[in-house]
Amino acid sequence: MPNLAHPAYPSAELLHLESLVPCRESQVSMLLSIFGERQHFSFPSIFIYGHTSSGKTYVMQTLLTTLQLPHVFVNCVEHFTSRLLLEEILIQLQSCSSGTEQTSPVHCDTLNDFVRLFKQTLASQELQDQTVYIVLDRAEQLREMEANILPAFLRLQELTDRNVTVILLSEIVWELFRPSIGCFEPFTMYFPDYSIGHLQKILSQNHPPEYSADFYAAYINILLGVFYMVCRDLKELRHLAALNFSKYCEPVVRGEANERDTRKLWKNIEPHLKKAMQTVYLREISSSQWERLQRDGGEPGQLKGLSAHTHMELPYYSKFLLIAAYLASYNPVRTDKRFFLKHHGKIRKTNFMKKHEKTSNHLLGPKPFPLDRLLAILYSIVDNRVAPTANIFSQVLMNLVLMYCLPHLLEMESRQPQMQTFTL
């Protein structure tokens, strides 16, 4: 019995929609109830949130496209300013009303211009008789725009006096969106993470036609047993499943085992899944390189995480800038003369030392330092004469970022073997 039912839409379309969005039938049914019939006024704004790869974007695109509802879909990361965002909405809306792709530019500098042009675009008879949906993906970027953008989208139906619904998709909760001065509260809806049973069902649908569904389902079960504790991203798991399936089938192809011989198949795939565990999310090598490594019988030690494939050779001055930044952040200012001057004069020795100076500077962490001191240390540790050019200053920022990010990356790499042992 189908889970989706609505009197305004044909049962065949709903059945096809249900097959396209497995394990999200309850969310789709809720959205259909909110949307109502095509000509009915829907809720002015809907806020949908959930973790990454929970199906928010895919479900909305599939729902609106399958039921052929007029909609505009905009990614707020690609259109990162209010002008780009408003113009993109109007361009897609004109294409929706005319039925052809709009290529002429649309100029919209202010929100008043957007409301005026929005009313003109919806003047066509086709868009007047049904609800228009504006979907803003990665809507958390709206918080970085002008203060009136988010409240205006939440009340766009009231501002334009048109049948329009704005849908915000985000990975953060609504409480982090709500302005301090208050605004119109949207209808909030949560997309939970896929459970292991949901992932098993979704991934098993992609089985190759030359193998049985039970054989591929057993492979997905093994894959999730290894990766589910460290990775629940559907896209990443789908990538891992496609990448390692050929290795799982090798004993069957060579005639050494049949599709039901799970023990032999597991022994064959186990070392390769361990290697893949070390590169989850990192994409250190391409898929073709990974398949070539498996085909050539590479040793598990050839993939050692972050340090195996990301050897980066820094420019000449960047190396010294990184060293100078390290010295400036961990050495006190009073030691610069003794360390970096050749003729620093006589330094009086004393046994007096304050209590807080007995603690290692490495335990206290890096200290801030002025740019002039960084350049002074750079000039003293480089043998040849260094001119303060734009090239030097452009590398300062890059090295500061490296200095603060590198410890975190090394810490992640040091924890990786522990994570692997715990998981396996």
N, C-alpha and C positions, 0 to 999 in steps of 0.2 A: 504494500500500500504506500503511495507516495506521501512524503512528509510535507511537501509544499502544496498549498491550495489557496487560491484567491479568485473570487468571482470576476475580477476585472481582467484577468489574463488567461489565455487558453491553457488547458491542461497539458498540451504537448510541449509548449514552451517552458512551463514550470517543471515538467519531467526532465527536459533537456538541461535546464538550469540546475536541477538537483544533482544530475550526473557530473556537472562541471565543478561543483563546490562540495566535495565530500567532507563530512565532519563539521560542516558549518550550516547545517539545515536550520538549526534554531535561530541563529543570527539572521539568516536570510528571511526566515518567516517573520521575525520581529520587524525587519526593515520593510517588508511588504505591507505589514499592518500599519506602519507609520506612514508610508507613502500613500496608501489608499488608492483610489482610482485615478486615472490620468488627469481628469479635469478637476479633481478635488484639490483644495488648498491643503498642503502638507504642513508639517511642523517647520517654523522659519529656519531653524538651524539645528544640526545634529552633530554631536562631538563623539567620535569613535576613537578609542585608545586601546593599546595593547602592545606587548613586546614586539620586537622585530621578528619577521617571518611568522606572524600569527594569522596572515591571510586578509588583512584589512584592505590593502590596495587591490589585491586580486579579486576578492569577493565583490567590491564595489564596481570595478571595471566589468567583471563578468555579468553582474546583475543588470547594470544599466545598458550594456551592449546587447545582451540576450533578449531582454524585454523591449529593446529599441526605444528607450526613454531618452528624450533630448537632454543632453548633459554636456558639461565642460569639465575637463580633467586637467588640473594644473599642478605641477610640482613646484613648491615654494623654494626649494633649494636652487633650481635652475633659474627661477625668476625671483631674484633675491631683493629687489627693490619694489616699492609700491607701484611705481610707474610701469615697470616691466610686468608685474603681476596683473594690474588692471587692464593693460593693453592686450595681454595674452588672453584674458577672459573674453574681452570684446571680439578679438579676432576669431576665436573658436566659436563664439556665439553667432557671429555673422555667417560662418561656414555652416553652422547647424541650421540656421534659418533659410539660407539660400540653397542648401544641398550640395554646394560646390565648395572646394577649398578656397579660403580667402587669402589673397596674396597682397592686397593693397595695405599699406601701413595705416595704423590707427593711432592717433595722438591723443593721449589722455594724461594730463599733468596733475589734476586734482581729483578729489573724490566727488566733487560736484559735477565735473565733466563726466565722470564714470556713470553717475546716476542718470544724467541726461542722455548719454549715448546708449545706456542700457535700456532705457524706456523706448528709444527709437528702434533699437534692434528687435525688441520683443513686440513691435507693432504688427509683425506678420501674423496672418490668421492661424498658421500652423502652431506657432508658439503661444498664442493667446489661449488656445483651447486645452492646454495641458501644462503640467508642472515642469519647470526647467530646473535641473540640478547642477549646482556648481560644487565640484569636489576639489578641495585643497589638500593635496598630499604633503606630508612633512610640515604640518601646520604650525609646529613650534617655532618656525622661522618668522611667523607673524609678530612674535614678541619683539623682534629686533627692528621692526618697521615703525612708522609713525604711530602715535598713541591712538589715533582715531580709526585705524584700519580694522583692527579686530572687532571693536564694538559695531562698526558699520556693517561688516559681513554678518554679524550675529542678528542684525535687524534690517537686513537688506530687503526683506519682503515688505516691511513697513515703510522704508525709505522710498522704494520704487513703486509701491502699490501694485505689484505684479505677483503672479503665482510662481515664486522661486524659492528653492530650498538650498541652503548652503551646508555642505557636509565637510567637517574638518577631520582629517586623519592624522593621528599623532601617536608617538610612543610614550608620552608623559601624561600625567593625570591632569584633569581640568583645574584643580586647585592651583597649579603652577601657571595657568593661563589667566585666571581671574584678575582683572585690574583692581587696584586698591580703591578706586572710586566707584567700583561696581559696574555691572553691565547686564545685558539680557542673558539669562541663563539658558544654554542650549539643552537639548535632550541628550544625555550622556549614555553611551553604550560601550560595554567592555568586550573585547575579543580575548578569551583566555588562550594560554599556550596549548599547543597540540600535545595530547598525552601520547604515551608510547604506543597505545593501541591505535590512535588516530594516525600517527606517523607510519605505522605498519600498514594500515589500510591504504593510505595515500601513495606511499612509495611502491606498494605491490601492484598498483594499477599500471605502472610503466614497464611491465615485464616484456622482454623481447618475444616476438611471435614464434621464433624457432624453439623456445623452451616453454615448458608448462608453467601455469600460474603457481602451482604448489612448489615447484623447484625455485622459482624466483622469490616466493614468499619466505621460504626457508633461508635463502641468502639474506633477505632484508632483516629477518629475525636475528641472524648472526651479527649483521652490521650494527643494528641498534643495540644489541647486547654489549658491544664494545664501545660505541661512541655516544650512547644516549646520556651518560653521566656528565660528559664534557661538552657535548654539542647537541642542541635541540633546534638548531636552525634548519628549517626544511630545505632551503636552497643548498646549504652546505652538505646536508645529508644526501640529497639527490645527486650532487656532484660526486661525492664519495662513492655512492652506489654505482654510478655509471663508470667511474674510474677503475674500480676493483673487480667488476663482475667478470671480465675476461679471465682474470687470474683464478677466480673461483671455478670457472667452467673448464679449466685445463685438464683435470683428471677425467672428466666426462668426454672431452674431445679426443684425448689420447686413448680412450677405452680402458683406463685403469680403474674406473669406478662408474657406477650408475647414478642416476639423479637422486636415489634414495639413500645412498651411502654417505650419510651426513658426517660421520667421523673422519673419513678420508678427505672429504671436501674441506672440513674445518682445519685439519692439519696442514693442508696445502695453502689455505688463505691466511692462517694466523700470523706468520711473520710479516706478510705484506700489510695487514691491517695495523700491526705494531708500527711499521714504518710510516704509514699514513697518519697514525695518531700524532706523530711528531710535527706534522705540517698542517694540522687543522687550522683553518682561517688564514694561514700565513701566505699561501700561494707562492712559496719560494721558487718553485719551478713550474713550468707550464704542463698542461695535461699530456702533450705529446712527449715531453721529456720524461715525465713520470712513467708513461707506458713503455718508453724505450728502456728505462732503467729496470722495469719489471721483466721485460722481454730478455734483456741481457743478463738477468740473474744477479743484479747488484746486491752487495752485502748490506745488512741492516745498518752497519756503522757509517755508510756513505751519507746518510741523512742525519745530521746531528743538530737539527733545529736551526736557530737563528744564525749561527756562525758558519754554517756549511756552505751557503750559497750567497751570502750578502756581504762578502768582502768588498769594502768600499775604499778606494784610494782617494784621500782628500787632496785638495790643491796644496801647493807648497806653503803658502802663508796661512792657510786654514789650520794646518797642523800646529804651527807655532802660536796662532791665536788661541787654539784650544788649550795648549800648555800654559800660555800666559793667563788665561781666564782661570784655570785651575789653581795656579800659584797665587793669583790675586784674591781668590775666594777663600783660601785656606791659610795663607800666611798673614800675620799681622802687618800693619803698615810700617811699624817701627823697624821691621827686619829688612825692608826693601834696600836700604842703603848698604847693609852688610852683605846681602846676597847678590845684588845686581850692579854694584859699582866696583871697578877695579881698584881705585885709589880712594877707599872710604875713610882712610885715616885710622887712628888708634881707637879701639873700642875697649872701654874699661870693663873688666870682668867683675861680676858681682854674683854673690850667692843668694841675693834677695829675690824672691819670686812670690808673687801673690798666689793665693790659694786657687783662684779660678784659672790661673795660667798653667797650673800643673796638669789640668785636664787636656787630653789630646784634642787638637783642633778638628780632627776627623770625626771625633765623637760628637762635637758640638755642631757639625754640619757646615756647609758653605756660608760665607758672609757676603753681603752686597759690597760692591766696589764701584768707584767712578770710572768712566770711560777713559779719562786721561791716565789713570794709573794702569789700566790694561794696556794702553798703547805704549806707555813708558817701559813696562816690563817686556813687551814685544820687541821694542827697539834694542833692548839690552841683550836679549837671548838670540837674536838673529845676527849672523856674522856680518853680512853686508848691510849697507845703508838702505833703509826702508823709507820710501816717500809716502806720506799720508794721502793716498789717492782714493778715488771713489771705490775702486776694487777692494781695498782693504776694509773700508767701512761697510761695504755690502756683505763681506764675509763675517763681520763681527756678529751680526744677528744669527746667522746660520750656526756659528760655533757655540753661541750661548744656548740655542735650542738643543744642539747636540749634547752639551754638557749636562743639561737638566733632564733630557730624555734617555740618554744612554744608560744611566744606572737603573732606570725602571725596566728597560729592555733586557738588561743583563739579569735583573732579578726574575723577570718572567722566564728567561731561558734556564736559570738555575732551578726554578720550581718545576719545570716541565718533566724531568725524569721522575720526580716524586709523584706528580699527577698520573703519569703513565703507570707506575707501579701500583698506585692505589686503585686505579680503574681496572687494570687487568688482573 
